[in-house]
Amino acid sequence: MVTEINHSVLDAYFKQIAANFKGIKDYFRMDLTEIQGAFRSSADFPCLLAESHDGDLGDSSIQQTINNRTFAFTVYFKPEKDDYDDQNLKLTQSEIFGFKIIARMKHDATIKGHFLHNHFKAETVKNHKVGPIFKEKLYGYRFTGEIKAHQPLIVDPNDWEDTPTICQ
């Protein structure tokens, strides 16, 4: 059975990616308040940080609803302060790690029954340099892409007080 894609499914997936990727030491889902201050003090680097996805129903039709979810993750490294060679090295490592994660996603999209099966397309992926960011002056690459899948929009009468009215 195919899993319905939602926030929890995507968060668990990236958490699993971080746990199984030999080069990643930590995982977090980012909250907006963290952008303004310091990164989590308990973080171990390199760190995979996932953002909550965005959705777009714009490719839907009368017959079928499609949710085009945009995911985003960043692989952060903490280079030595004011060491430009180390910054360059960490940026290179972040980009390499990010593409390894995309490769895993591309692979997982070929597995029948996996929630990414036929929904993730590598051609939608973009990446951008990030840093220095946060008080810790972290550097990395942010990857974004699309996961496009059917989004069931069915009214469940048990959810509504006016069931007799809406179910005629």
C-alpha positions in Angstrom: 0.0 0.0 0.0 1.3 3.4 -0.9 1.7 5.9 2.0 -0.1 9.2 1.7 2.4 12.0 1.6 2.2 14.6 4.3 4.4 16.6 6.7 5.1 13.7 9.0 6.0 11.3 6.2 8.5 13.8 4.7 10.0 14.7 8.1 10.4 11.0 8.9 12.0 10.3 5.5 14.7 13.0 5.8 15.3 11.9 9.4 15.9 8.4 8.1 18.1 9.7 5.4 20.3 11.5 8.0 20.4 8.4 10.2 21.6 6.1 7.4 23.9 8.5 5.5 27.4 7.7 6.8 28.6 11.4 6.5 25.7 13.1 8.3 26.0 13.4 12.1 22.7 15.1 12.9 19.2 16.0 11.7 16.7 18.8 12.4 13.6 20.2 11.0 13.9 24.0 11.0 11.6 26.4 12.7 11.5 30.0 11.4 12.6 31.4 14.7 15.9 29.7 14.3 16.7 31.8 11.2 17.0 34.9 13.4 19.3 33.6 16.1 21.7 30.8 16.7 21.5 27.3 15.4 20.6 24.6 17.8 23.4 24.3 20.3 23.2 20.5 20.4 23.9 20.2 16.7 26.6 17.9 15.4 28.1 18.8 12.0 27.7 18.0 9.2 24.0 18.4 9.8 21.0 17.7 7.6 18.2 20.3 8.0 14.8 19.8 6.4 12.2 22.5 6.0 8.5 21.9 6.1 7.2 21.5 2.5 5.0 23.8 0.5 2.1 22.5 -1.6 0.4 23.6 -4.8 -2.8 22.2 -6.3 -2.4 24.1 -9.5 -1.9 21.0 -11.7 -5.3 19.6 -10.6 -8.3 18.9 -12.8 -12.0 18.3 -12.2 -11.3 14.6 -12.2 -8.1 14.5 -10.1 -6.4 16.6 -7.5 -2.6 16.8 -7.7 -0.5 18.3 -4.9 2.9 19.5 -6.1 4.9 19.6 -2.9 8.2 21.6 -2.8 10.7 20.1 -0.4 13.8 21.8 0.8 16.8 20.6 2.8 20.3 22.0 3.5 23.5 20.2 4.5 25.3 22.5 6.9 28.9 22.4 7.9 30.7 24.6 10.4 34.1 25.8 8.9 36.8 27.2 11.0 36.2 30.9 11.7 37.6 33.2 8.9 39.3 30.2 7.2 38.3 30.7 3.5 40.0 27.5 2.4 37.9 25.6 5.0 34.8 27.4 3.8 35.4 26.3 0.3 36.1 22.7 1.4 32.9 22.6 3.5 30.8 24.1 0.6 32.2 21.4 -1.7 31.4 18.7 0.8 27.9 20.1 1.3 27.2 20.1 -2.4 28.5 16.5 -2.8 26.4 15.3 0.2 23.3 17.0 -1.2 23.6 15.3 -4.5 24.2 12.0 -2.7 20.8 12.6 -0.9 19.2 13.4 -4.3 20.6 10.2 -5.7 19.0 8.3 -2.9 15.7 10.0 -3.5 15.9 9.2 -7.2 16.6 5.5 -6.3 13.8 5.4 -3.7 11.4 6.8 -6.4 12.0 3.6 -8.4 10.8 1.3 -5.6 7.2 0.2 -5.9 5.3 0.9 -2.7 7.7 3.7 -1.6 5.9 7.0 -1.2 8.3 8.6 -3.7 7.6 6.0 -6.4 7.0 7.8 -9.6 6.4 11.1 -7.7 10.0 12.5 -7.3 11.7 13.8 -10.5 15.4 14.7 -10.3 14.9 17.3 -13.1 13.0 19.5 -10.6 15.9 19.9 -8.2 17.8 23.1 -7.8 20.6 23.9 -5.3 21.9 27.2 -3.9 24.8 28.2 -1.7 23.9 29.2 1.8 26.1 31.0 4.3 27.5 32.4 6.3 24.2 32.0 8.3 23.3 32.0 12.0 25.6 33.2 14.7 27.8 30.1 14.1 28.5 31.2 10.5 27.4 27.9 8.9 27.9 27.1 5.3 26.2 24.7 3.0 24.0 24.0 0.0 20.2 24.2 0.0 18.4 21.7 -2.3 14.8 22.1 -3.4 12.7 19.9 -5.6 9.2 18.7 -6.3 7.3 15.6 -5.2 4.1 15.5 -7.3 1.3 13.1 -6.2 -2.4 12.6 -6.1 -4.0 14.4 -3.2 -7.3 12.8 -2.2 -9.9 15.5 -1.5 -12.9 13.5 -0.3 -15.5 14.9 2.1 -15.8 12.6 5.1 -19.3 13.1 6.6 -17.9 12.2 10.0 -15.9 15.4 10.0 -18.9 17.7 9.6 -21.8 18.9 11.8 -23.9 19.6 8.8 -23.6 16.0 7.3 -27.2 15.7 6.1 -26.9 19.0 4.2 -23.6 18.3 2.5 -24.3 14.6 1.7 -27.5 15.0 -0.3 
